Amino acid sequence: MAETTIQSASSLPPVLTRPGRLANLWQTSRRKPVGAIAGAICLSLIAVAIFADGIAPHAPDSIDHPRLVGPSLSHPFGTDNLFRDIFSRVLIGSQISIGIGFASVAIGTVAGTLMGLVAGYFAGKVDLVVARVMDVILGIPPLVLAIFFLTIWEPSFISVSVAIGLIITPTTARIVRGSVLSIRTLQYIEAAEAIGNNSTRIMFRHVLPNVVAPIIVIASIQIGNAILAEAALSFLGLGVASDTAPSWGKMLQDSRQYWETHWWVAVFPGAAISLAVLSFNLFGDALRDVLDPRLRGTA
Amino acid sequence: MTRQHNYWLRKPFSRRTVLRGAAGTTVGAGAFALVGCGNDDDDDQPPPAPDDDSPEATPTPAVSGEPQHGGELTWLISATPPTLDPYTQTSFVNAYVNGVSLSRLVRFAAGVPEVEPTDFTMEPDLAETMPETPDELTWRFTLKENAVFHDVEPTNGRAVTSEDVAYAINRYKDFDESVHRSLWAFVDNVETPDERTVVIHTREPYADTIQIAGGNLASYIVPQEHAESNEVATRMVGSGPFIHESFETDNLLSWRRNPDFYDDPYPYVDSTTVFIVPDQTQRMEQFISGAVDLTWIHLEEERDRILDARPDAGFDSQPGIGGYIYLRTDRPPFNDKRVRQAISMGIDRQRIRDAVSAGEGENDQIVFVGYPFATPVDQLGDASRYWDYNPEEARRLLDAAIGEGETISTTWDHADAAIYQQAYVDTATLSMATLREIGFDIEQREAPYAQYISTTYQGDYEGMGHSPRAVFYFMDYLTERLSFADGVRARINLSYVDDPRLEDLLVTQRQQFDFEERIETIREIEQICAEEQYEIYWSTQSRSYFWNPAVQNYRPTAWFPYTHLMKAWKEA
């Protein structure tokens, strides 16, 4: 008769358990402090954009302030040449700058992903055509392409987002295509084909989930670029900003003649653009390091 | 401006006195200017009264030494002309460059030290002398014997004939694509009894005939063989002091001296180039650095910076008209004068002046208040209250017009800041901010200049718009702004004004050769416009001009054509 022995739990060898999500996040943050700070700033900027109307101490078009006064307690970022509170306008301006940043990246990512999926999965002539189209788009200076687009379609939130999305699309498409090309030769794809799945199902059920990581990474980096592009377009007078809905780029443009004599009219909107672009870029870099198995664990 | 040099301050004139005065090129007549930029319009006027708060304004129109030939004059404009064809364009940038290459029957005498910049006295150009006027309906011009077109294709130096002048006037008057038809509508026909005689017969006595013949727009003689060619949009061929050489969009236009120019010894310089620099700050910096000889229309803050940076530069400053709001008075809600009055009272003009013109300037009305004969706003009687910022009263007027607590949703179209400067946009922005507070929901629609000038400025807009005000070198300019005679909207009647009281007065004033009588009529027009607020005016602004001290015999003019460059020389 077999002898049954009962051991106390404490005498068992330790079991390796996965850390919880929060613990994982903490560990990642400790490993990537710059990325973590950047991510926190990104989240803060998004929150500011969402709640700007409530946070801003004044309406963006309120002219009940002194003109061109420097930063003070009552006007932390000073006031502009049209008697407006720059702090309030920077807060409200985040709605257009970040809003268009996200919208354009969403458009560019969806379009680029579809292009990349189709090109990579079908390869051959389809790949050739899609790749060449993307090459042509990449061959045109991005801002020129957006300006060309906006001279045809009147600037609006959607048209500006589409214009910027258009210049994001090729980069996303190339990355997705590359990933798909390597995945489509794997056995599980062959197995999926063997049991009769159609191409659409295979692309979206079996291929896409495996290229999500690079898509997330490139999208997070592209947000910074999109914010910069929106600011450039606004600066050139092709944005959608108005007196009641300013954007950071338009604020810079409107105050150009006062830059030399009243530094704050340029510094704060400019700093907002820099902060947003830098944060999203650094966050994207950190995300890439975390999600890319080859880079995981690197400093 | 001294009394001696002020046409409008002197004692009343008869028509013949006016003509004699105009005929003498030394007459210091003058005065009535409103350069507007966009006739689109832009402006300048008599020099401001000294102000303790102003920088030392020491106009320096001196001449030293003997005239010297040679060298190049460089200057700046803010935009590429939409086309160089004077028959089909109303843009002020056209007027700048057309006057360098193209001749007129008569031209402004201003542009030299001895003539006030805002003096709109004319002197003979293609005409040998000022015209003979055997009766009030006939104006006889004799062309200069040595007047020839440029020695380039397609004219190849042929003589300028009376047929060329008749062709030009008829083309301005009748050509389908002419934007100046209403300006020349007073002409019945043009006779050419011989090659050098042009006789203009008018439909009615028209007191501003000479001003139209030599004005900023619709006065240039372009020969038929060039006017009807495809090149007219990009090349100027005429008989003016400089021969057009190149036109590079968004970059420059250049000219060389016309050796066959009929007014010897002009021009003094061998060549002239205008650089197209849309950015006002860049224009200022280019002058400060010495890269160009002339710069123009700088507002108060820039004026002070240039004065600091280039104390050696020639400098002249004059008050100029600001912009105005136009609105569709032919349809609701702006067909109700209470709404228009509310808009005027809902604008804080002092605050706008503080923001865009260093607090300088004063309330303006339809006849620029810088003119000595204009009625100051505070003397417009009961209507002067519409210039006071009074949001409560404005709201009360709106309540009465559209219902208590109701709001007005409308559009406001305007050009971007590239051409008219940021102050132009800022003025609208500040106005909209205070109008929102009294119940206007305004959609601001900004367009590139070329689009604006060819759509909104032609009357193609929905609710409201704004523009700088046009050059006002002839009193009948009021007809251009206010007439809707026979159901035809006048060229820049952008507010669609259609008021029989005004039509009668407009006809009366343009037939009045006696200055004092005419001014009485003008005052009635001012009063109606003040009460009706057909157009809503902001404030005067000062305009400053600077030039390289090596440039002699030069003075800026309030007028657009740069014809006067021919009289300037550069010291070696």
Boltz contact constraints between the chains, C-beta under 6 A:
constraints:
  - contact:
      token1: [A, 61]
      token2: [B, 433]
      max_distance: 6.0
  - contact:
      token1: [A, 63]
      token2: [B, 433]
      max_distance: 6.0
  - contact:
      token1: [A, 81]
      token2: [B, 355]
      max_distance: 6.0
  - contact:
      token1: [A, 82]
      token2: [B, 355]
      max_distance: 6.0
  - contact:
      token1: [A, 82]
      token2: [B, 426]
      max_distance: 6.0
  - contact:
      token1: [A, 82]
      token2: [B, 429]
      max_distance: 6.0
  - contact:
      token1: [A, 82]
      token2: [B, 430]
      max_distance: 6.0
  - contact:
      token1: [A, 237]
      token2: [B, 416]
      max_distance: 6.0
  - contact:
      token1: [A, 242]
      token2: [B, 444]
      max_distance: 6.0
  - contact:
      token1: [A, 243]
      token2: [B, 429]
      max_distance: 6.0
  - contact:
      token1: [A, 257]
      token2: [B, 281]
      max_distance: 6.0
  - contact:
      token1: [A, 257]
      token2: [B, 422]
      max_distance: 6.0
